[in-house]
Amino acid sequence: MRFIRFLSTMAVAVPLTARAQTAGPLALLLPTSARAAALGNAWVAGRDEYAVFSNPAQLNAVNGFGVSVATYGDDGRGFSAASGATMGPMTYGWGVNLVDFSAPRSATGYPLAPASVASSGDADQFSMVALVAGQMAWKGFRIGVAGKYAEDIVPREASTSSLLVLPSRGSAWLADIGTSHPLWSGVAGLSLQNIGHPYVMRGRRVSVPTQLALGWTAQKSWGPLDFGYATQVTARRHGWISPAAGVEVSWSWIEGYRVEARTGARRTETSDEKPVGAGFSFTADRLTLDYGASFYTGNAMAHRLTVRWR
């Protein structure tokens, strides 16, 4: 409990005068796997198939794939998938994250805040991001690049009538550049994400969330337990900074079988999101099941289940 309170304090310690840049599409702002969500989305130095969304340099060199399903509040649904494969000196990966939710037709705000996925109403909304990436090692560094397409589909204008509301579509082509290197018995990761131009939605230009993320992960053992640590600092324009950190504790009673518990916290985009996340996982040989929970105001929750095979 002391560690959870510490993480919560750290996540809100940065002065609140600097606000998150209003940017989209929404799928760029959401965790894509149960593990990342439980660790406060501090995954720029993490390594698995889903690292393709956070830092292409951290693509897992072991062939495998992951599939996640999510529920947000009462009406929101999500699906994500990621995979990586090594061919020669290069590791290649791809990923997709889809979110389908609803909101009241009278809601006019855009860009969408991450807590929007936990709302409910009679106007359908949709967000997605799809990407491909490549990574290679050079003089002890991993270097990766990714190209991605992101899109939001929202009602064209506010309406309280029962007539069909036509959709507005806004999309952007973006790029990520990342690197990582061993540091202090762990791994440090650095990624410049969402490099691209503003896009047009409802007749006006909307900025993309270009950001610089720096993090460090490490694994330690203490008796029969293994501890994993993940830290990250994310910075955007206009001085908005988001610290994040998480810890996971695992126990293996026989080779190939393991259970883990994890928790984390971060500074959120808005006050409608709660900073703390939590989850657990079970591994049997090549199969891993991850669960992660995120929390919103009004007792709304996001549940994520990730199935990974390596």
C-alpha positions in Angstrom: 0.0 0.0 0.0 2.9 2.4 0.7 4.3 1.9 -2.8 0.9 2.5 -4.4 0.5 5.8 -2.4 4.0 6.8 -3.4 3.3 6.2 -7.1 0.0 8.2 -6.8 1.9 11.1 -5.2 4.6 11.0 -7.8 2.1 11.0 -10.7 0.5 14.3 -9.6 3.6 16.0 -8.1 4.3 17.9 -11.3 2.7 21.4 -11.1 -0.8 21.3 -12.7 -0.3 24.7 -14.5 1.0 22.8 -17.5 -1.9 21.0 -19.2 -1.7 18.1 -21.7 -1.8 19.4 -25.2 -5.3 18.9 -26.8 -4.4 16.4 -29.5 -5.6 13.3 -31.2 -6.5 10.8 -32.6 -7.6 9.2 -29.3 -6.1 5.8 -29.9 -2.6 7.3 -29.6 -3.3 8.2 -25.9 -4.6 4.8 -24.7 -2.6 1.9 -23.3 -2.6 -1.0 -25.8 -2.0 -4.0 -23.5 -3.0 -5.2 -20.1 0.6 -5.2 -18.8 1.3 -1.7 -19.9 -2.0 -0.4 -18.4 -1.2 -2.0 -15.1 2.3 -0.5 -15.0 1.1 3.1 -15.6 1.9 2.8 -19.3 5.6 3.2 -18.4 6.7 0.9 -21.3 9.2 2.9 -23.4 11.9 0.7 -22.1 9.8 -2.4 -21.8 10.2 -5.3 -24.1 7.5 -7.5 -25.6 5.4 -7.5 -28.8 3.4 -4.5 -27.6 6.6 -2.4 -27.2 6.0 -1.6 -30.9 3.5 1.0 -29.7 5.9 2.7 -27.3 9.4 2.3 -28.6 10.2 0.4 -31.9 13.7 -0.2 -30.6 12.3 -2.5 -28.0 10.6 -5.0 -30.3 11.0 -8.5 -28.9 13.6 -10.5 -30.8 11.7 -13.7 -30.0 9.0 -14.6 -32.5 5.5 -14.3 -31.0 2.2 -12.4 -31.0 -0.3 -10.9 -28.6 -4.0 -10.3 -28.7 -5.9 -8.0 -26.3 -9.6 -7.3 -25.7 -10.8 -4.5 -23.5 -14.1 -3.1 -22.1 -14.5 0.6 -21.1 -17.3 1.5 -18.8 -20.7 0.2 -20.0 -20.5 0.7 -23.8 -16.8 0.9 -24.8 -15.0 -2.0 -26.5 -11.4 -2.3 -27.6 -9.2 -4.8 -29.5 -5.5 -4.7 -30.1 -2.9 -7.1 -31.6 0.8 -7.0 -32.0 3.5 -9.4 -33.3 7.2 -9.5 -34.0 9.6 -11.7 -35.9 13.3 -11.8 -36.5 14.7 -12.2 -40.0 18.5 -11.9 -40.3 19.9 -8.9 -38.5 16.4 -7.1 -38.3 13.4 -7.6 -36.1 10.1 -6.6 -37.7 6.8 -5.9 -36.0 3.3 -4.6 -36.5 0.4 -3.6 -34.3 -3.2 -2.4 -34.4 -5.4 -0.8 -31.7 -9.1 -0.3 -32.2 -11.6 1.4 -29.9 -15.4 1.6 -30.4 -17.5 3.5 -27.9 -20.4 5.9 -27.6 -21.3 9.4 -26.3 -24.3 11.6 -26.0 -25.2 13.4 -29.3 -25.0 16.7 -27.5 -21.3 16.2 -26.7 -19.3 18.5 -28.9 -15.8 18.5 -27.5 -12.9 17.5 -29.7 -10.2 16.3 -29.5 -11.5 13.4 -27.4 -10.1 12.9 -23.9 -9.1 9.3 -22.9 -11.9 9.2 -20.4 -14.4 9.5 -23.3 -14.1 5.7 -23.9 -15.9 5.1 -20.5 -18.9 7.3 -21.4 -22.2 6.2 -22.8 -24.8 7.6 -25.2 -26.5 7.2 -28.6 -23.7 8.5 -30.9 -21.1 6.0 -32.0 -17.5 6.9 -32.0 -14.4 5.1 -33.2 -10.6 5.5 -33.0 -7.7 3.4 -34.3 -4.0 3.2 -34.8 -2.1 0.8 -37.0 1.7 0.6 -37.5 4.6 -1.3 -38.8 8.1 -1.1 -37.4 11.7 -2.4 -37.8 14.6 -2.7 -35.3 18.3 -3.6 -35.5 21.3 -3.6 -33.1 24.3 -1.3 -33.7 27.3 -1.0 -31.4 25.3 -2.0 -28.3 22.3 0.2 -29.2 19.0 -1.0 -30.4 17.6 1.4 -33.0 14.0 1.3 -34.3 11.6 3.2 -36.5 7.9 2.9 -37.0 5.3 4.3 -39.4 1.7 4.5 -38.4 -1.8 5.6 -39.4 -4.2 7.0 -36.8 -7.9 7.9 -37.2 -10.9 9.2 -35.3 -14.5 9.0 -36.4 -17.0 11.1 -34.4 -20.4 12.6 -35.1 -20.2 15.6 -37.5 -22.1 17.9 -35.3 -24.2 18.0 -32.1 -27.8 16.8 -32.4 -30.6 15.9 -30.1 -32.9 14.6 -32.8 -33.5 11.0 -33.6 -32.2 11.6 -37.2 -29.0 9.9 -38.3 -25.9 11.8 -37.4 -23.3 11.8 -40.2 -19.7 11.0 -39.2 -16.7 13.2 -39.4 -13.4 11.5 -40.0 -9.9 12.8 -39.2 -6.7 10.9 -39.8 -2.9 11.4 -39.6 0.2 9.6 -40.9 2.9 9.6 -38.2 6.3 8.2 -37.4 8.2 7.0 -34.3 12.0 6.9 -33.8 13.5 5.0 -30.8 16.6 3.7 -29.2 17.6 1.7 -26.2 20.8 0.6 -24.4 21.8 -1.4 -21.3 22.2 0.8 -18.3 22.7 0.1 -14.6 21.9 -3.6 -14.8 18.7 -2.6 -16.7 17.7 -1.1 -20.0 17.2 2.6 -20.8 14.8 3.6 -23.6 14.2 6.8 -25.5 11.5 7.4 -28.1 10.3 10.3 -30.1 6.6 9.4 -30.9 3.9 10.7 -33.1 6.0 12.8 -35.4 3.7 14.4 -38.0 1.6 17.3 -39.1 -1.8 18.4 -37.7 -4.9 16.9 -39.4 -8.3 18.3 -40.2 -11.4 17.4 -38.2 -14.7 19.2 -38.4 -13.1 21.8 -40.6 -10.3 22.8 -38.3 -6.7 21.7 -37.7 -6.0 19.4 -34.8 -2.5 18.8 -33.4 -1.1 15.3 -32.9 0.5 14.3 -29.6 4.1 14.5 -30.5 6.1 13.5 -27.4 9.5 12.5 -26.1 9.5 9.5 -23.7 12.5 8.5 -21.6 12.4 5.4 -19.4 14.3 2.6 -17.6 13.4 -1.0 -16.7 15.2 -3.6 -14.6 14.7 -7.0 -13.2 15.9 -8.1 -9.8 15.7 -11.3 -7.7 15.1 -11.6 -4.0 14.9 -15.2 -2.7 12.1 -17.0 -4.6 10.6 -13.7 -5.9 11.6 -11.7 -9.0 10.9 -8.0 -9.2 10.5 -5.9 -12.3 10.7 -2.1 -12.3 9.5 0.3 -15.0 9.9 4.1 -15.0 9.1 6.7 -17.6 8.9 10.5 -18.1 6.9 11.8 -21.1 7.2 15.4 -22.3 5.0 17.3 -24.8 4.9 20.8 -26.1 3.8 23.7 -23.8 5.6 22.2 -20.8 3.3 19.2 -20.1 5.3 16.4 -18.3 3.9 13.1 -17.2 6.0 10.9 -14.8 5.1 7.2 -14.6 6.3 4.1 -12.8 5.3 0.6 -12.1 6.5 -2.6 -10.3 5.7 -6.3 -10.8 6.4 -9.2 -8.5 6.6 -12.7 -9.9 6.9 -16.2 -8.4 7.8 -19.4 -10.3 7.3 -22.7 -8.5 8.3 -24.9 -11.5 10.2 -24.1 -14.6 7.9 -22.6 -17.3 5.1 -21.6 -14.8 4.8 -18.2 -13.2 2.3 -15.9 -11.6 2.8 -12.1 -11.4 1.1 -9.2 -9.6 1.7 -5.6 -10.8 0.7 -2.0 -10.1 1.7 1.4 -11.4 0.8 5.0 -11.7 1.2 8.0 -14.0 0.1 11.6 -14.4 -3.0 11.4 -16.5 -4.2 13.5 -19.4 -7.2 14.8 -17.5 -8.7 14.7 -14.0 -11.4 12.2 -15.2 -8.7 9.5 -15.2 -7.4 8.0 -12.0 -3.6 7.7 -11.9 -3.3 4.1 -10.5 -3.5 0.9 -12.5 -3.2 -2.7 -11.3 -3.2 -6.2 -12.8 -1.8 -9.8 -12.7 -0.7 -12.5 -15.1 -0.2 -16.2 -15.4 2.4 -18.0 -17.6 2.4 -21.6 -18.6 5.3 -22.4 -20.9 4.8 -20.3 -24.1 1.4 -19.0 -23.1 0.9 -15.8 -21.0 -2.5 -14.4 -19.8 -2.3 -10.7 -18.6 -5.1 -8.8 -16.9 -4.9 -5.0 -16.3 -7.4 -2.5 -14.9 -7.6 1.3 -15.3 -10.0 3.6 -13.4 -12.1 6.6 -14.2 -14.3 9.0 -12.2 -17.8 7.9 -11.5 -16.6 4.3 -10.6 -16.1 3.5 -14.3 -13.3 1.0 -15.1 -11.4 -0.3 -18.1 -10.7 -4.1 -18.1 -8.0 -5.5 -20.4 -7.1 -9.1 -21.1 -4.0 -9.9 -23.2 -3.2 -13.3 -24.5 0.5 -13.7 -25.5 2.2 -16.6 -27.3 5.9 -17.0 -27.8 
